[in-house]
Amino acid sequence: MSHSTQSPQTPSILGVTLSEDERPVQGPFEIEQDAFGWWRLRLEDGSLHERVVPVRAFPIAAPQEGVSILSHEGRELLWIPRLADLHEPQRSRVEAALQAREFLPEILQLYGVSSFATPSVWRVKTHRGDTDLLLKGEEDIRRLSANTLIISDAHGVQYLIKHLAGMDRHSRKLLDRFL
């Protein structure tokens, strides 16, 4: 595959500067869904890869930067430094493939908990609607930053609290009992 010329500026993702030989190079490509809903990728050299999977490098901290398209064996086929640099329809297709793969409901409000000891059932409001989740243990609440939490329930579903300080007082008070 021939590579396009890179700018003299060294690229950076989340403040990590990449060396010359680590620079991601992205040539022209086509991504589309087949009749069965699987994504396939055609690279600049004409090679066709079936059942590819796009994966964000930093899904919470930098969701628009660093997307890798992997083969069904897990091998990286293409690196996309910034989604915004893609032309249509490729950008919307990559974003659609990412959305189909990712499921991370954002908790907007905590209505109540069954117990302050674990396991505990939490009644929550997410951006996808109201639900109950089962918290097995306090270790299933992971703090990513001062205001960002990931909560894993007993079924393996992960929930995001994007801005803890922005939640209502009742929700923060309930969460403080577990943090």
Sequence and secondary structure as in RCSB ss.txt:
>XXXX:A:sequence
MSHSTQSPQTPSILGVTLSEDERPVQGPFEIEQDAFGWWRLRLEDGSLHERVVPVRAFPIAAPQEGVSILSHEGR
ELLWIPRLADLHEPQRSRVEAALQAREFLPEILQLYGVSSFATPSVWRVKTHRGDTDLLLKGEEDIRRLSANTLI
ISDAHGVQYLIKHLAGMDRHSRKLLDRFL
>XXXX:A:secstr
       SS  EETTEE  GGG      EEEEE TTS EEEEETTS EEEEEEEEESSTTT TTEEEEEE TTS 
EEEEEEEGGGS TTHHHHHHHHHHHH    BEEEEEEES SSSSEEEEEEETTEEEEEEE  GGGEEESSSS EE
EE TTS EEEES GGGS HHHHHHHHTT 
